[in-house]
Structure formats: structure tokens, C-alpha cells
């Protein structure tokens, strides 16, 4: 009979030890975590790019001079931009897709736009200049 109770005690201790060692995480993310991860991935910017809101000041040749209102995010290895600074941005990419008349409507002085810009390095636009990639 003593052997029986020893097995019962060992069994109870073993079960309690197993219940303490298990975790409640199953290794999968719940719905909310999945949504957050997808949203973060969707908002990633390519290297050298930034998403900003800016006020258009003027157009000069193939350039737009703007004042940065808000910096929404940066891609990897992007030069920092300060809010409130003026930035001269190349608009060649936008010009090729629009005629001059539409361009004048888009870039009216004092109009505000949210846009993605990138710093042109080797193989990306003209070296050493910011350019507009798209306007949202």
C-alpha cells in the first residue's frame, strides 16, 4: 500500500511540475498582432526615401521649392530632414507623367501635399539631389 501512495504523490508532483512549465503562447500571433505587423510592413519606405508633408513655395525650372511641415517616416540610410526647412526638389519624374498645365495646378504656391521623396545617389536620379517620387 505504501508503494501505491508513493506513486500517487509522485504522479501529483509530476503533473504540477508539468503544468508550471507549460506556456500559454502557441507560437502564433493573434489577429491584432498580425494586423499591426502587416501595417508596419506596408508602411516601410525604400532606402534613401522619406515621406513628408510640405507647403509648396515656388517652381523654378524643373525644381520645386517647398517648406517641410511634417516628416512622416524615413527609409533605411536616408538623410535626415528637419521640419520647417526649405528644400529644393527635382520634379523631372512628375513632369514626365503630367503635362505642364496639370503640373501648375498640382504645384500651386501655398498648396500643401503629402509626398514621397528620395535622395538621388548612384543609379537613382541625378546624384546628390532630392526628387519627388509620388504625391499622395
C-alpha positions as a printed Julia matrix, in Angstrom:
136×3 Matrix{Float64}:
  0.0    0.0     0.0
  2.9    2.36    0.73
  4.15   1.86   -2.83
  0.74   2.87   -4.18
  0.76   6.18   -2.25
  4.33   6.86   -3.34
  3.21   6.58   -6.98
  0.22   8.83   -6.32
  2.4   11.51   -4.7
  5.0   11.25   -7.49
  2.2   11.47  -10.09
  0.68  14.58   -8.49
  4.08  16.25   -8.19
  4.85  15.35  -11.82
  1.56  16.82  -13.07
  2.04  20.01  -11.06
  5.57  20.34  -12.4
  4.34  19.91  -15.99
  1.58  22.46  -15.54
  4.08  25.02  -14.23
  6.46  24.53  -17.15
  3.98  24.9   -20.0
  3.37  28.26  -21.63
  0.12  29.66  -22.89
  1.72  31.02  -26.08
  1.2   28.74  -29.0
  3.81  30.41  -31.19
  1.24  32.1   -33.42
  0.22  35.73  -33.35
 -3.34  36.74  -32.64
 -5.34  38.8   -35.13
 -4.4   42.18  -33.69
 -0.67  41.43  -33.72
 -0.95  40.22  -37.32
 -2.69  43.45  -38.38
 -0.02  45.6   -36.69
  2.78  43.64  -38.38
  1.12  43.91  -41.81
  0.57  47.65  -41.36
  4.2   48.21  -40.32
  5.42  46.23  -43.32
  3.11  48.13  -45.7
  4.43  51.48  -44.46
  8.1   50.62  -44.91
  9.93  53.06  -47.14
 12.7   52.09  -49.52
 16.29  53.06  -48.7
 17.01  56.75  -49.28
 13.32  57.73  -49.25
 11.22  59.84  -46.9
  7.52  60.57  -46.65
  6.74  64.2   -45.86
  4.0   66.79  -45.84
  5.14  70.08  -47.34
  3.91  73.5   -48.42
  4.84  74.48  -51.98
  6.64  77.83  -52.14
  7.55  78.16  -55.84
  8.51  76.35  -59.04
 11.88  77.02  -60.69
 12.64  75.23  -63.99
 12.5   71.51  -63.11
 12.6   72.15  -59.37
 10.03  72.77  -56.69
 10.98  74.76  -53.6
  8.98  73.64  -50.58
  8.86  74.04  -46.82
  8.71  70.77  -44.86
  5.73  70.73  -42.49
  5.95  67.15  -41.21
  8.26  64.18  -41.7
  6.13  61.01  -41.53
  8.92  58.48  -41.91
 12.28  57.5   -43.35
 13.64  54.52  -45.25
 16.97  53.0   -44.32
 20.06  55.17  -44.94
 18.01  58.32  -45.62
 19.5   61.73  -44.93
 17.6   63.41  -42.08
 15.17  66.22  -42.86
 14.18  68.93  -40.39
 10.66  70.28  -40.06
 10.42  73.92  -41.1
 13.34  73.85  -43.53
 13.15  74.76  -47.21
 14.03  72.04  -49.68
 14.66  72.27  -53.41
 13.33  69.1   -55.03
 13.7   67.84  -58.59
 10.33  67.26  -60.3
 11.54  65.52  -63.51
  9.78  62.3   -62.61
  6.45  64.07  -62.06
  6.82  66.23  -65.18
  7.23  63.21  -67.45
  3.87  61.86  -66.29
  1.92  65.14  -66.42
  1.65  67.99  -68.85
  2.75  71.47  -67.78
 -0.83  72.66  -67.2
 -1.59  69.91  -64.67
  1.77  70.46  -63.08
  0.91  74.11  -62.42
 -2.32  73.0   -60.72
 -0.53  70.45  -58.55
  2.28  72.79  -57.5
  0.32  75.96  -56.77
  2.16  78.23  -54.34
  0.98  77.72  -50.74
 -0.67  74.38  -51.55
  0.04  71.53  -49.15
  0.85  67.98  -50.24
  1.87  64.69  -48.71
  4.58  63.13  -50.86
  7.33  60.58  -51.03
 10.77  61.92  -51.93
 14.15  60.26  -52.27
 17.74  61.37  -52.32
 19.29  60.56  -55.68
 22.53  58.66  -55.45
 24.25  56.48  -57.99
 21.69  54.85  -60.25
 18.85  56.82  -58.67
 18.1   60.06  -60.48
 20.62  62.85  -60.51
 23.34  62.37  -57.95
 23.06  64.44  -54.81
 19.53  65.85  -55.27
 16.18  65.19  -53.7
 13.44  64.19  -56.14
  9.71  63.63  -55.81
  8.76  60.0   -56.32
  4.99  60.46  -55.95
  2.36  62.74  -54.49
 -0.41  61.36  -52.33
